[in-house]
Every structure is written in C-alpha cells, then in structure tokens.
Amino acid sequence: MEVLASLFSFSLFLAIVSPVAQLHFLFYLVFAVFVIAMGVLALGTRRILEQFLTGLFVARVVDLHVGDYIELGDMRGYVTALEDAYIVLKDPRREYIYIPYTVLLQSPFRRVRSPEGHEVRIRLFIPHGRDLRRIREVVSETARDFGLDKLSVDVERIGIRGVLLAVRGLLRDPRQEDELRYAILDRVYAELQR
C-alpha cells in the first residue's frame, strides 16, 4: 500500500509539473504503472475483499450475533466471534471452526437464536461426607460473579464414593464459558480441601 501511495503521489506530482517541464511521456509512464499496480492489487486481494464485503452484507441481512447456534452441513457450534472476513464457531468438542462468510451464502444453514444465552453444564464429583449446602453456596456465588442466569445445581448420580452434581445455567457471553468452568472448579475443590 505504501508503494501504491508513493506511486500515486509521484504521478500526481508529474501531472502538475509535466505541462510546465514538457514531460508528458513520463507522466503517462508513471500513471500506467500506477494503473497496472492497482489492477494487480485488486486481483490479488479479490478473495479478501469478497469475504469482507460479504461479511458486511451477511452481518446485516442474516443478523448473526455472538451466542447464536449454527448448524452448517456437518459443522455446528456457537458463534464466539464475528470477524471481518469469517465467523468463529465453538463446536461441541470445544474446538474452534473458522467459516468464511461466502460459505454462509453458498450453503443452507440453520440458526438458533439465543436471546437468553447458551446453556453451560458443569459436572462436579463430591466425595461422601461433604456439606452439599456449602458447595451449592460456593457455586451460586461464583455463578453470580459471572452473570450465570437460571442456575440449577442438581444431583445427577449417587455412587458408592460420592455424589455427581450437575451445574446448569445460561451464560450471555459464550467467551466466558472456560473462565466460568475453571472458577467454579477452583472454588469448589478449594472448599473441599478445607
């Protein structure tokens, strides 16, 4: 871009100076190089520009938001970011998938709006003899810190060595899911160490 800007500046300078100095051929030469360079740049960045302009179109028409759930062919997951040329999904295996916007226009997809947020599930194993009421309080405090709505702490399974708890709730920002999981696990297991 700096080379093109300098070529444009130089050709503009020659356009102003050439009538006075009788250097029309030099102006035409620099201007032709500038036009060719712009053509090469346009051809080289065609895909990037196509993705960027499609992103502007898709973001407004389809109205995608962070937290929406998308199924596209064999890919599915929550939208974690809307970039300039692609969207980022987090699939159920907790991997990130980068999908160019043009793929959304070329293939049918299913979108599930999540105005309330997306569901987070965390399983906690609590050994026998621990105060479940205190564990529930610790989980509630941590969930409140992260803005987890509709919190429920349920007993999923009772075993010989302990109880498996299922913590569920709705998180508005899916990018905080990992932080929430680690915070709950850290605080609960720190409580168990006491």
N, C-alpha and C positions, 0 to 999 in steps of 0.2 A: 504494500500500500504506500510506503514511503517513496519507493521508486516511481510509482504512478503519480503520486502527488508532485514529486520533483519534475517529472516529465511534463505534467500539465502546467506547472509553474513556468518551466523553461519555454514551452510552446506559447504560452500567453505572453511571456516577455518578448519572444521573437515576433509575435503577432503585432505587438506595439512598436517594436524597433524596426522591423523589416521594411515598412514603407519608407522610412527615413533613410536607412542604410542600403536600400535596394537589395535585400537578401530574401526575396520571396521564396526561392527554391529551398533555402534552409528551413524556413518556417514550415513549408509543405512537408519536408522530410521528417521533422520532429513531430508534426501533427499526425502524419501517417504512422509513425512508430507508436505514438500515444494511442491512436485508434486500434492498432493491432494488439497492443498490450491490454487494452480494455477488453477486447474480444477474447483474448486468451484467458484473462482473469474471469470473465463471465462464463466461459466454457468450463474452466477448472472448478469453479465454485457453484456450478449449476445444481448439483445434488444438495449441497448445504443450503443454498438459497431456497430450493424446492422444499426441503424439510422445515426450514424456518418459516416460510410463508404459509405452508400447510399447518404448522403449529399455531400460527395466529388465527387461521380460519377454524381449525378444529376446536381450539380452546373457547371460541365464542359460540360456534354453532352447536357443538355437542355438549358444551357446558360441563367439562370434566373438572373435578375438584379432588384435592388430596383427601384420601379416605374412601373414595369410591371403589367398589369392587368390579373388576372387569374380567370377562371370560372371552378370549380371542383364540379360536382354534383349540390347540392343546395347551395354551398358556392361560394362566389365571392368577389373580392376586389383587392386592390392594394398591392403589395408586399412592406412592410415597413422595413423588416429586413430579412436577410439570416443568421440564426444561425447555429451552428454546427450540430444539430440533427433535426431541424424543420425550417419552414419558417413562418413568421408572416404576415398576411393579415389584412388590414383595410377594413371592409365591408361598404356598403352604409349607414348603421345605425350608423357608426362611432365606431363600436366595433372591437376588435382585435380577430383574429382567428389564432390559432396555429395549423399548419398542419405538421405532420411528413413527412419526405422525402419518406418513403416507401409507403405512400398513393399516392404520385405522380406517382410512378412506377406501382401501382396496379390498378389505375383508370385512365380513359382517362380525360384529361383536355384541356382547351383552353387557350392559352396565347396571349395577345395582347401586342405587343411591344410598348413602349412609349419612343421613342428616343428624342422626343421633350419635354417630361414631361407629367404630367397629369393635367387635367383641374380643376381649382378651381373656384367655384361660390360662391359669397357672395351677399346677398340681404341687401340693406340699405333703411330704411324708412327716408325720408327727409321731414319735415313739410313745408307747403307753406311759402313763403316769405324768403327763404334762398337762398344764392348765390350758384347755382349749379356749376358754373365755379370754384369757390374756393374749393368746395367739390371734384370736379374732380382733381384739382391740388394736394390736400392732398392725395387722393387715388393714384395718379401717383407717388408722392414722396415715399410713403410707399411701393408701388409695386416695385419701382426701388431699394429700400433698400434690399428687399428680393429676387431680381432677377426674378420677375414675367415677363414672356415674353408674347407678343401678348395681351397686356392689352386692354380691352374694357369696358367702362362704359356706359351702355345703360339704357334708361327709359323703365322699364318693365310695369309699370302701373301708371296711373294718377288718383288719387282719390280726394275726397272732402277735406280731411285733409292734403294731401301731395302727394309726388311722391315716388314710389318704384323704386330704382335703382338696376340694376344687374351688379355686377363687375365680369368680367371673365378674366382668363388668364391661362397661362401654367407655372406650377411650376416644376422645375427639381428635387427637393428633396421633396418627399411627407411627410417626417417627419416634415417639417417646415410649414405644412398647418395650424395647430392650431395657431402657433405663428403669422402667416400672418393674419389670420382672426381676432385675438384679436388686433393686431397692427392697422389694418385698422379701426376696430370698435372704438377703443380707440381714435385714432386721428380724425376720422370724428366726433364723438359725442363730443369730446373736442372742436372742431371747431364750432359745433352747439351751444355750451354753451356760446360762446363769443357774 
